[in-house]
Amino acid sequence: EETTARVLSWRYLFVVENRYTVGGNTLQGLEHYLEVTLDRQNVESREAHLSQHWLPLARLRDYDLRPHVVRDVLASGNLQHIAHLSVVP
C-alpha cells in the first residue's frame, strides 16, 4: 500500500509481538510478515517520509534492521518452524 508496486502473490510467514518505547511510553503491537512477489523491482514510495530498499539476504545481519529478531530469522532462512516471535525491550 505504501509503494507503486502491485502484489502478484503472497505467503504468510509469521507474526511478531513487539514492545517498544516512544517518548517514554511503552507501546505494544502485532506485526504480520508476508513474503510477496511484486510486479516490478523498481519500487517507488507513495509517501514522502518512507523509502524502500532491497537488501541482500546473504548480508542481512550486516544491517541494523529492527526488530533484530525478525532480521535474524529472515537471515537464517529457517522460516518453516517460525509462527510467532516476541520482542521484549
Number of C-alpha atoms within 10 A of each C-alpha: 9 13 14 13 17 13 12 10 10 11 10 11 16 18 17 18 14 16 15 14 10 7 5 7 8 10 10 13 10 13 13 12 13 12 11 13 14 14 13 11 9 12 17 15 14 13 10 8 6 10 12 11 8 8 11 11 13 11 9 15 16 11 11 9 13 9 14 13 14 18 17 15 14 16 16 13 10 10 12 8 8 11 11 13 15 14 14 8 8
